[in-house]
């Protein structure tokens, strides 16, 4: 079946540090890949997505590249801010046509 | 449009009672999803609708759970004879399916259920 594995948190970084959150997936065919973010007290929001191999999704300084050969979609940001503190979820779907399958989430805390 | 709305935001109930949650999706969205999220876990799919048709139900959805979307707009999720293991955040999401693809899913803030 389809599944997503992401690095366990919590991750604590100082402001302006480099962020990587690892995500790997198992799926039939070629899924679309997503990163969702949940800020404190808010609902899940789409952060970025990629729909085919070698695509790079980017938003708000975050990036992730769809790597078919390693079945990965790692989230990166060059310089995190305190406002990036949130829980990040990696997810997959088939063309957005099937329900999302989520990883367990990674909590990020950025300290000033 | 204010996005996906869920009501109530919090519900505390005694074991054995029935509870019902409501979700109002984004108005033009024809797909509506229910997920359950427990502490430290990602959301787990429960069921989804396209218009009023329920297209898929997860094995997580026991026979105590039932969901409806009678007019293809809002949806309700009912849990009968609640158990402590039902305590979780219940999330609703909606998207627009057209052709062979759907737009991104937009999530509500969830209903937190506590069964005591």
Interface residues (C-beta under 8 A of the other chain):
Chain A: X4 X34 X36 X41 X42 X43 X44 X45 X46 X49 X89 X91 X95 X96 X97 X99 X100 X101 X102 X103 X104 X105
Chain B: X3 X4 X33 X35 X40 X41 X42 X43 X44 X45 X48 X56 X91 X93 X95 X97 X100 X101 X102 X103 X104 X105 X106 X107 X108 X109 X110
